[in-house]
């Protein structure tokens, strides 16, 4: 349910992500949070991440400072950022997959939004924190945030992975004291991931 038209009407059509012809730090923060959505199991491209990055680069000069731009360019970016916020907020709140489309014997039910995304975005802007607003939509169990950190950690390790992983094939489980040709490869994995 896209409601950014109402969002701008309530604001008297004032931009949300720029001021005096320049992007605000909240725009940068949202761009960062869109990239971080991959740790929620989401695809940043579903929230215009690449297009937003291109627009940000076009608006930035060589020194990384944001230049003043014509209203039309900033308006396009503003609408795209707002749409990205609403889409990401909705997916964080109720999920991306409609359970009724799954072939399952389980009655998972369909989630419906209970948050007013206009109010959430206005409150996030007022507080000066997009991250806090989006985090308020996370599931209410502690393991969710911990899971995000584990995924982030694995992603960071993947970036520096220089090992050539060979497929490990075992016919049966190994017990303490067993010997097997796959053990050195398993040991390398455990050391790489900081378990051993």
ABEGO torsion letter per residue (X at the ends): XBAAAAAAAAAGGBBAABBGGBBBAAAAAAAAAAAAAAAAGBBAAAAGAAAAAAAAAAABBAAGBBBBBBAAAAAAAAAAAAAAAAAAAAAAAAEABBAAABBBABBAEBBBBABBAAAAAAAAAAAGBAAAAAAAABBABAAAAAAAAAAAAAAAAAAABABBBBBBBBABBBBBGBBBAAAAAAAAAAAAAGAX
